[in-house]
Amino acid sequence: MTGRLEATLRTRIDGGGKCLVPYITGGYPGWVDAVRACAANGADAIEIGIPFSDPVMDGPVIQQASQIALEGGATPVSIFQEIRTLDIGIPLAVMCYYNTVFHAGHERFANDLVAAGVSAAIVPDLPLEEAGDWCVAADAAGIETVMLAAPTAPDNRLPLVAERARGFVYSVGLLGVTGERKELALTATILAARVKKITNKPVLIGVGVSNAAQAVEASRVADGVIMGASVVNRMMDGGSEAVGLFVAEVRGALDRASW
Amino acid sequence: MSILQTPGSDGRFGEFGGRYVPETLVPACQELEVAFEDAWNDPLFRADLDQLLREYAGRPSMITECHNLSEQLGIRLFLKREDLNHTGSHKINNVLGQVLLAKRMGKKRIVAETGAGQHGVASATAAALLGLECKVYMGEVDIARQELNVFRMRLLGAEVEGVTSGSRTLKDAVNEAMRDWVASVETTHYCLGSVMGPHPYPFMVRQFHRVIGDEAFEQMNDATGTSPDFVVACVGGGSNAMGIFSGFIDTPARLIGVEPAGGAAVSRGQPGVVHGMKSFLMQDEYGQVAEAHSISAGLDYPGVGPEHSYLASIGRAEYPTVTDDEVIAGFQLMSRSEGIIPALECAHAMAWISREAKNMQGKTVLMNLSGRGDKDVGQMMSILKDLT
């Protein structure tokens, strides 16, 4: 059964468009307004980060936002409560490190997501070999577990990753952690092309997609992009207004480009 | 069958261990697993490593019977003298193995994390010897309390980068080294310094350190005709403890891993996942990793190697704690009684032995003196002001 996240992305793709999924650090001061600004300016879905004390896949920007959120008292419970009130009409995915899931318990965490109205989960330190128990609980609850495909994956691994992915396949844009880069890495489109070849699921590039031009470049091959540090940077500097302007700019660029 | 486990491809010791890393690192861990197994079973690799351990690190390290302390405490106390290894601690065993392996794998560069600086110095040393580039991540709090080791690493040609995130200690240095590795995995080997992290590290690092226990088993047999009643070591990540426990795990010896009260993963933690492994972990009610607090930078770690969690779960090893004050007393006790200044890490083991001696009267106790205390003298000068 196709979940809500995948169905939403497919609608965009089938209409000839490209998907835009901004990332917002949950619990950061003003994050709820930032999420609303994303939704109001053309996001297809939104990834909400649950801050963790030891975010090994994140660069300085998201680390800093996470730390500020944690110092402000954000917890998974407080973030879920606020998510429940959002009602923005587009699917939400949470991005969280595995200890947050493991500590809560797989079933309980999956049910908490459902209760909060979240459609999907991305757990970047839970690779295929370790994902089994969580995926059983998530599948049972109807939570789509997005899997990450990495540039280092050999050809025989990618189909296994894609097969297990729900919602979309997260094609990691570069060797490295989240953060803005001057140029889109060459590996971004090379990997996305490899993944597109072996799956019909939506393939979105994330990590190192930093501006509208790079989003367009990435979407020449992929079905769309996830934008994290660039969005969070704007949230920290200019609040929800800056986030809204940026998302609108990227949306516009994706909509104007001819594919 | 030995209690010492050889984990399967899932990297588990009982329920602990595993490989919880970003997808980018999975192939690198798999490659390392295969390369290590291949090297470990290759007599040529083992001969190269043995030669380095013998002619460069100074192995075998001797055991010393502590006559003065034995008399004072009413026990028979032996020390395994890892403090006499080149670079001053047991860390060199693992590092020579890993850097030799990295070279065999065609890597040009290593990254390492360090707490007290002992693993960083050992890594910088091995990299200098074997011609690899080396970058060491170290928390800024630790840089401040271990400036001599920072200078040593730089003298040896390594780049030392201060880590400003989180608690700015060992756990954050591990995070930063992993972030580096995610970006550099094609040319770089992550030279992890303890029996922790994703599979195969806990297994591999233990294998590189089991020389401590294997030697000590023979040495204790020669000295006493039998195995000791107690084998005691300090535990942060737990590499020196796993090394010496390996030699005695199938004997009747009680295995004691002494944790700092402020970093007691086994006794105060719950199972959790961080740094690539499932193990006991100090954490809050939402699974945020707690910050450890210990007088010793090398033990300032909220987790513990997964094999220790396993040994604790089956009751084969015990993990008591000691306070910073007990450690300071233990540090002075060994210095004054035996003329041996121990590393603050090892002073934890000394502190436990001194506290519990009344319950071990007449027993034979083997303590792993995993490092020498030179690096801690500066820090202790500011604590023991009446001596200055």
Boltz contact constraints between the chains, C-beta under 6 A:
constraints:
  - contact:
      token1: [A, 53]
      token2: [B, 288]
      max_distance: 6.0
  - contact:
      token1: [A, 53]
      token2: [B, 289]
      max_distance: 6.0
  - contact:
      token1: [A, 54]
      token2: [B, 175]
      max_distance: 6.0
  - contact:
      token1: [A, 54]
      token2: [B, 274]
      max_distance: 6.0
  - contact:
      token1: [A, 54]
      token2: [B, 289]
      max_distance: 6.0
  - contact:
      token1: [A, 56]
      token2: [B, 175]
      max_distance: 6.0
  - contact:
      token1: [A, 56]
      token2: [B, 178]
      max_distance: 6.0
  - contact:
      token1: [A, 57]
      token2: [B, 22]
      max_distance: 6.0
  - contact:
      token1: [A, 63]
      token2: [B, 165]
      max_distance: 6.0
  - contact:
      token1: [A, 75]
      token2: [B, 286]
      max_distance: 6.0
  - contact:
      token1: [A, 76]
      token2: [B, 286]
      max_distance: 6.0
  - contact:
      token1: [A, 98]
      token2: [B, 20]
      max_distance: 6.0
  - contact:
      token1: [A, 98]
      token2: [B, 273]
      max_distance: 6.0
  - contact:
      token1: [A, 99]
      token2: [B, 272]
      max_distance: 6.0
  - contact:
      token1: [A, 99]
      token2: [B, 273]
      max_distance: 6.0
  - contact:
      token1: [A, 99]
      token2: [B, 274]
      max_distance: 6.0
  - contact:
      token1: [A, 99]
      token2: [B, 287]
      max_distance: 6.0
  - contact:
      token1: [A, 100]
      token2: [B, 287]
      max_distance: 6.0
  - contact:
      token1: [A, 102]
      token2: [B, 273]
      max_distance: 6.0
  - contact:
      token1: [A, 103]
      token2: [B, 287]
      max_distance: 6.0
  - contact:
      token1: [A, 124]
      token2: [B, 22]
      max_distance: 6.0
  - contact:
      token1: [A, 125]
      token2: [B, 20]
      max_distance: 6.0
  - contact:
      token1: [A, 125]
      token2: [B, 22]
      max_distance: 6.0
  - contact:
      token1: [A, 127]
      token2: [B, 23]
      max_distance: 6.0
  - contact:
      token1: [A, 127]
      token2: [B, 26]
      max_distance: 6.0
  - contact:
      token1: [A, 130]
      token2: [B, 18]
      max_distance: 6.0
  - contact:
      token1: [A, 130]
      token2: [B, 20]
      max_distance: 6.0
  - contact:
      token1: [A, 148]
      token2: [B, 23]
      max_distance: 6.0
  - contact:
      token1: [A, 150]
      token2: [B, 23]
      max_distance: 6.0
  - contact:
      token1: [A, 150]
      token2: [B, 24]
      max_distance: 6.0
  - contact:
      token1: [A, 152]
      token2: [B, 24]
      max_distance: 6.0
  - contact:
      token1: [A, 152]
      token2: [B, 27]
      max_distance: 6.0
  - contact:
      token1: [A, 175]
      token2: [B, 183]
      max_distance: 6.0
  - contact:
      token1: [A, 176]
      token2: [B, 182]
      max_distance: 6.0
  - contact:
      token1: [A, 176]
      token2: [B, 183]
      max_distance: 6.0
  - contact:
      token1: [A, 177]
      token2: [B, 179]
      max_distance: 6.0
  - contact:
      token1: [A, 177]
      token2: [B, 182]
      max_distance: 6.0
